[in-house]
Amino acid sequence: MTILVTGATGTLGRPLMRELATRNLDARGLSRRAPGYTHADLLTGEGLPAALADVDLVIHAATDGRRDVRAAEHLLRAMRPDQHLLYVSIVGVDRVPLPYYRQKHAIESLVRARGGSILRATQFHDLVFTLAKALTALPVGFYPSFSIQPVEVGEVAVRLADLAATLSPGSTPVFEDFGGPEIRSSHDLIRTYVAASHRRRALLPLRVPGRIFRAFRDGGHLAPEHALGTVTWEDYLSHRSPSTA
Ligand SMILES: NC(=O)c1ccc[n+]([C@@H]2O[C@H](COP(=O)([O-])OP(=O)(O)OC[C@H]3O[C@@H](n4cnc5c(N)ncnc54)[C@H](OP(=O)(O)O)[C@@H]3O)[C@@H](O)[C@H]2O)c1
């Protein structure tokens, strides 16, 4: 069985490619231009037919954050009916009306319509880290107050590889949520990050109005019944180099 991974150079794609290689699964990674990868551009469709030749399963983890529906349409159009698609989505894309989530929900509908599978994950530690860093760049850090269930990207990669090992053309589609081990307040996560980076910050909660943040406050992006990850925020922070914390 041959697997094509889109987004192979990304935060998720890199550990996923390593995990597939560890299991001796025949996988090739797709990138627009990174050396050593199969080259294709999902936005133009250029290179896709060649990239998909002799592929049985596509794990779609590419994103540019803005034009993902068009990219997915190109991918789906180029795929043969006997090729299975496993799409990486986000918990709550149907509940939180963030524009990015709406795109992903639209793509989920396309994937379901063609009999594909979907793994939804909660927010990666790396994303929470980037947000925490940005929100505490100044001596006073304002943060939106809601709960988060951060997950270790490597554990999402392992679950995707587990699924890849079982899925094949004609497989019954799989729909799963994969969440981190703990649901923590944004204040708690940022406070822990600040302590790990040996700095002092005044942290002030910000109540952001509107439907999007109401949905986050209501926990639309959480998967308490699927707290399957084991790596905690503290574990993650302890493995980042202090200079980047
Ligand atoms: N970040 C999170 O917290 C989180 C949580 C749950 C689910 N997810 C989902 O997980 C998936 C992977 O996210 P990530 O954070 O790993 O993304 P990322 O680090 O931003 O990587 C994006 C990848 O998409 C590829 N890409 C972008 N535009 C492309 C195009 N036109 N054609 C081909 N490839 C293109 C890039 O490849 P090149 O630049 O090499 O071409 C890159 O490998 C996404 O679907 C995301 O929504 C993310």
The ligand as an SDF file (V2000), in Angstrom:
LIG
                    3D

 48 52  0  0  0  0  0  0  0  0999 V2000
   -2.2760   23.6070   14.5120 N   0  0  0  0  0  0  0  0  0  0  0  0
   -3.1940   23.0220   15.2640 C   0  0  0  0  0  0  0  0  0  0  0  0
   -3.3300   23.2880   16.4770 O   0  0  0  0  0  0  0  0  0  0  0  0
   -4.1260   22.0040   14.6370 C   0  0  0  0  0  0  0  0  0  0  0  0
   -5.0150   21.3000   15.4470 C   0  0  0  0  0  0  0  0  0  0  0  0
   -5.8440   20.3260   14.8690 C   0  0  0  0  0  0  0  0  0  0  0  0
   -5.7700   20.0850   13.5040 C   0  0  0  0  0  0  0  0  0  0  0  0
   -4.9120   20.8210   12.7390 N   0  0  0  0  0  0  0  0  0  0  0  0
   -4.8800   20.5530   11.3010 C   0  0  0  0  0  0  0  0  0  0  0  0
   -3.7260   19.7740   11.0340 O   0  0  0  0  0  0  0  0  0  0  0  0
   -3.3360   20.0010    9.6750 C   0  0  0  0  0  0  0  0  0  0  0  0
   -1.8420   20.2990    9.6470 C   0  0  0  0  0  0  0  0  0  0  0  0
   -1.6280   21.5130   10.3370 O   0  0  0  0  0  0  0  0  0  0  0  0
   -0.1250   22.0380   10.5720 P   0  0  0  0  0  0  0  0  0  0  0  0
   -0.1960   22.9270   11.7620 O   0  0  0  0  0  0  0  0  0  0  0  0
    0.8370   20.8830   10.5440 O   0  0  0  0  0  0  0  0  0  0  0  0
    0.0870   22.9290    9.2620 O   0  0  0  0  0  0  0  0  0  0  0  0
    1.4020   23.7550    8.8570 P   0  0  0  0  0  0  0  0  0  0  0  0
    2.5170   23.4980    9.8100 O   0  0  0  0  0  0  0  0  0  0  0  0
    0.9800   25.1680    8.6300 O   0  0  0  0  0  0  0  0  0  0  0  0
    1.8290   23.1030    7.4800 O   0  0  0  0  0  0  0  0  0  0  0  0
    1.1010   23.3970    6.3300 C   0  0  0  0  0  0  0  0  0  0  0  0
    1.5420   22.4450    5.2290 C   0  0  0  0  0  0  0  0  0  0  0  0
    0.6710   22.6550    4.1110 O   0  0  0  0  0  0  0  0  0  0  0  0
    1.4490   22.6220    2.9330 C   0  0  0  0  0  0  0  0  0  0  0  0
    0.7950   23.4750    1.9310 N   0  0  0  0  0  0  0  0  0  0  0  0
    0.2950   24.7190    2.0880 C   0  0  0  0  0  0  0  0  0  0  0  0
   -0.2310   25.1710    0.9340 N   0  0  0  0  0  0  0  0  0  0  0  0
   -0.0510   24.1740    0.0230 C   0  0  0  0  0  0  0  0  0  0  0  0
   -0.3740   24.0440   -1.3590 C   0  0  0  0  0  0  0  0  0  0  0  0
   -0.9660   25.0330   -2.0640 N   0  0  0  0  0  0  0  0  0  0  0  0
   -0.0440   22.8950   -1.9800 N   0  0  0  0  0  0  0  0  0  0  0  0
    0.5790   21.8970   -1.3160 C   0  0  0  0  0  0  0  0  0  0  0  0
    0.9130   21.9650   -0.0070 N   0  0  0  0  0  0  0  0  0  0  0  0
    0.6110   23.0900    0.6520 C   0  0  0  0  0  0  0  0  0  0  0  0
    2.8150   23.1540    3.3280 C   0  0  0  0  0  0  0  0  0  0  0  0
    3.7750   22.5440    2.4850 O   0  0  0  0  0  0  0  0  0  0  0  0
    4.9270   23.3430    1.6600 P   0  0  0  0  0  0  0  0  0  0  0  0
    5.0450   24.7270    2.2680 O   0  0  0  0  0  0  0  0  0  0  0  0
    6.1600   22.4960    1.8800 O   0  0  0  0  0  0  0  0  0  0  0  0
    4.4450   23.3520    0.2690 O   0  0  0  0  0  0  0  0  0  0  0  0
    2.9590   22.6250    4.7530 C   0  0  0  0  0  0  0  0  0  0  0  0
    3.5710   21.3550    4.7640 O   0  0  0  0  0  0  0  0  0  0  0  0
   -4.2280   21.1310    9.1510 C   0  0  0  0  0  0  0  0  0  0  0  0
   -5.2870   20.5860    8.4260 O   0  0  0  0  0  0  0  0  0  0  0  0
   -4.7460   21.7870   10.4230 C   0  0  0  0  0  0  0  0  0  0  0  0
   -5.9870   22.4250   10.2420 O   0  0  0  0  0  0  0  0  0  0  0  0
   -4.0870   21.7470   13.2660 C   0  0  0  0  0  0  0  0  0  0  0  0
  1  2  1  0
  2  3  2  0
  2  4  1  0
  4  5  1  0
  4 48  2  0
  5  6  2  0
  6  7  1  0
  7  8  2  0
  8  9  1  0
  8 48  1  0
  9 10  1  0
  9 46  1  0
 10 11  1  0
 11 12  1  0
 11 44  1  0
 12 13  1  0
 13 14  1  0
 14 15  2  0
 14 16  1  0
 14 17  1  0
 17 18  1  0
 18 19  2  0
 18 20  1  0
 18 21  1  0
 21 22  1  0
 22 23  1  0
 23 24  1  0
 23 42  1  0
 24 25  1  0
 25 26  1  0
 25 36  1  0
 26 27  1  0
 26 35  1  0
 27 28  2  0
 28 29  1  0
 29 30  1  0
 29 35  2  0
 30 31  1  0
 30 32  2  0
 32 33  1  0
 33 34  2  0
 34 35  1  0
 36 37  1  0
 36 42  1  0
 37 38  1  0
 38 39  2  0
 38 40  1  0
 38 41  1  0
 42 43  1  0
 44 45  1  0
 44 46  1  0
 46 47  1  0
M  CHG  2   8   1  16  -1
M  END
$$$$
